[in-house]
Every structure is written in structure tokens, then in C-alpha cells.
Amino acid sequence: MDNFTVATAESCTGGMLSSRLTDFAGASKYFRGGVVAYTNDIKRDILHVKAETLEEFGAVSSQTALEMAANVREIFSATIGLSTTGVAGPEPSEGKSVGLVYVAAVGDNFSVVKEFHFTGRRFEVKYQAADEAFKILMEHTT
């Protein structure tokens, strides 16, 4: 894919992914915008993640990650939606362990979600999640 645009829906990375995407000159050619959705009500009300998804699977789930990516893509009219949701720590959340992260990407001809189990401190988990999101984006844009 030569020309693409991307929009981000971030939870556990707290805007790090969007920040890193805009570190490159010319970012306005491909970066449409993003939403940091740290709470379930924002995931539901702004990113349109179904309440049923959040109730049944939780905020930290492959299902939520996919809905976040698909919906942010639509909201921002981007060719690719990219999302992160997980537990950065220092404590478990929703009964899920620190370091559990889901990264999803959705485009015209693909929909992918990957589960990761990172180690390290909070910042390290966030950084690793952003790295993996970049890798997934590169897989679908080159």
C-alpha cells in the first residue's frame, strides 16, 4: 500500500503511539488523528465499542481491540485503524495480568489482532506495545 492514512485508538499506550507516529516529518500526509480512550465510557461513547463487548470480554480483550481499530478508522475516515488496549501496570486490571496487551489493525482488506505478554515497568510495557503496533502497521503498508 503506497498511500495510506492511519487513525489511532489508544488505551494502555496513553497517546504514545500517536506521538511517535507524528515524530516523522510529513506526518500530516498519513496521520488523521487519534483518541486516547482510557475509560470504558470513552471507549463506548466516543469509539462506539459495544457495551456488550465491554461487559462480556472486558476492555482488555481482542474483541475490544478490534472494535476500537475498526471504529476509529471509520470516525477519522482513515484507510487503517490502529488500536492498543492492555494492562500497563503496576497492578492487574479486570483480573488480567500486567503486560497483557492487544494490538489491532483494520483496513479495507485485513483485520488483525495480536495478543502480547510484555514484561517490565509501566513505561516499558507501553513502549513495547507501541513498537508492536508500528510493526503491524508496517506489515500492512509496505
C-alpha positions as semicolon CSV with decimal commas, in nm:
position;residue;x (nm);y (nm);z (nm)
1;M;0,000;0,000;0,000
2;D;0,169;0,317;-0,119
3;N;-0,069;0,580;0,008
4;F;-0,243;0,527;0,337
5;T;-0,385;0,719;0,627
6;V;-0,398;0,597;0,984
7;A;-0,606;0,681;1,289
8;T;-0,532;0,552;1,638
9;A;-0,745;0,439;1,929
10;E;-0,524;0,404;2,234
11;S;-0,585;0,288;2,584
12;C;-0,279;0,144;2,758
13;T;-0,033;0,343;2,545
14;G;-0,194;0,669;2,652
15;G;-0,112;0,861;2,334
16;M;0,242;0,728;2,292
17;L;0,159;0,565;1,961
18;S;0,011;0,886;1,818
19;S;0,304;1,084;1,948
20;R;0,555;0,851;1,788
21;L;0,364;0,847;1,458
22;T;0,394;1,226;1,444
23;D;0,769;1,227;1,514
24;F;0,832;1,195;1,140
25;A;0,835;1,494;0,905
26;G;0,532;1,487;0,678
27;A;0,316;1,306;0,933
28;S;0,014;1,512;0,830
29;K;0,015;1,323;0,499
30;Y;-0,070;0,992;0,670
31;F;-0,183;1,060;1,030
32;R;-0,551;1,155;1,054
33;G;-0,583;1,172;1,433
34;G;-0,643;0,965;1,738
35;V;-0,839;0,907;2,055
36;V;-0,696;0,817;2,393
37;A;-0,977;0,616;2,547
38;Y;-0,860;0,529;2,895
39;T;-1,201;0,452;3,042
40;N;-1,483;0,227;2,930
41;D;-1,731;0,512;2,892
42;I;-1,500;0,681;2,640
43;K;-1,448;0,351;2,457
44;R;-1,826;0,314;2,442
45;D;-1,941;0,674;2,382
46;I;-1,662;0,809;2,161
47;L;-1,519;0,497;1,993
48;H;-1,856;0,317;1,977
49;V;-1,729;-0,008;2,130
50;K;-2,043;-0,205;2,208
51;A;-2,141;-0,211;2,575
52;E;-2,198;-0,585;2,534
53;T;-1,838;-0,632;2,421
54;L;-1,704;-0,446;2,723
55;E;-1,931;-0,636;2,960
56;E;-1,868;-0,982;2,817
57;F;-1,498;-0,964;2,728
58;G;-1,369;-0,656;2,913
59;A;-1,173;-0,354;2,798
60;V;-0,859;-0,565;2,770
61;S;-0,964;-0,815;2,504
62;S;-0,911;-0,895;2,140
63;Q;-1,276;-0,815;2,073
64;T;-1,247;-0,465;2,220
65;A;-0,918;-0,401;2,037
66;L;-1,078;-0,493;1,703
67;E;-1,382;-0,273;1,761
68;M;-1,159;0,017;1,864
69;A;-0,950;-0,016;1,547
70;A;-1,248;-0,058;1,314
71;N;-1,442;0,227;1,467
72;V;-1,157;0,480;1,485
73;R;-1,087;0,407;1,120
74;E;-1,445;0,499;1,037
75;I;-1,461;0,803;1,268
76;F;-1,148;0,957;1,113
77;S;-1,209;0,832;0,755
78;A;-0,868;0,665;0,757
79;T;-0,758;0,372;0,546
80;I;-0,620;0,197;0,857
81;G;-0,739;0,197;1,216
82;L;-0,480;0,100;1,477
83;S;-0,558;0,029;1,843
84;T;-0,395;-0,070;2,170
85;T;-0,559;-0,192;2,487
86;G;-0,395;-0,365;2,778
87;V;-0,264;-0,360;3,133
88;A;0,048;-0,148;3,171
89;G;0,061;-0,191;3,548
90;P;0,166;-0,176;3,815
91;E;-0,143;-0,373;3,923
92;P;-0,357;-0,627;3,735
93;S;-0,686;-0,498;3,593
94;E;-1,013;-0,685;3,530
95;G;-0,835;-0,994;3,662
96;K;-0,584;-0,970;3,376
97;S;-0,212;-0,968;3,434
98;V;0,026;-0,677;3,395
99;G;0,182;-0,684;3,050
100;L;-0,118;-0,831;2,868
101;V;-0,176;-0,613;2,561
102;Y;-0,386;-0,645;2,246
103;V;-0,292;-0,454;1,933
104;A;-0,533;-0,444;1,641
105;A;-0,527;-0,304;1,289
106;V;-0,817;-0,285;1,045
107;G;-0,808;-0,185;0,679
108;D;-1,003;-0,249;0,361
109;N;-0,870;-0,600;0,310
110;F;-0,746;-0,703;0,651
111;S;-0,837;-0,723;1,016
112;V;-0,574;-0,842;1,261
113;V;-0,539;-0,853;1,636
114;K;-0,238;-0,982;1,824
115;E;-0,200;-1,070;2,190
116;F;0,123;-0,987;2,371
117;H;0,262;-1,057;2,716
118;F;0,523;-0,792;2,791
119;T;0,747;-0,763;3,093
120;G;0,893;-0,460;3,261
121;R;0,777;-0,144;3,425
122;R;0,476;0,056;3,312
123;F;0,670;0,271;3,064
124;E;0,838;-0,036;2,917
125;V;0,506;-0,212;2,860
126;K;0,368;0,099;2,688
127;Y;0,677;0,134;2,470
128;Q;0,674;-0,233;2,368
129;A;0,305;-0,208;2,280
130;A;0,370;0,096;2,060
131;D;0,660;-0,088;1,893
132;E;0,439;-0,384;1,810
133;A;0,168;-0,154;1,674
134;F;0,429;0,000;1,443
135;K;0,533;-0,345;1,324
136;I;0,174;-0,438;1,246
137;L;0,123;-0,108;1,063
138;M;0,439;-0,164;0,857
139;E;0,326;-0,515;0,765
140;H;0,014;-0,370;0,607
141;T;0,158;-0,060;0,441
142;T;0,468;-0,188;0,262
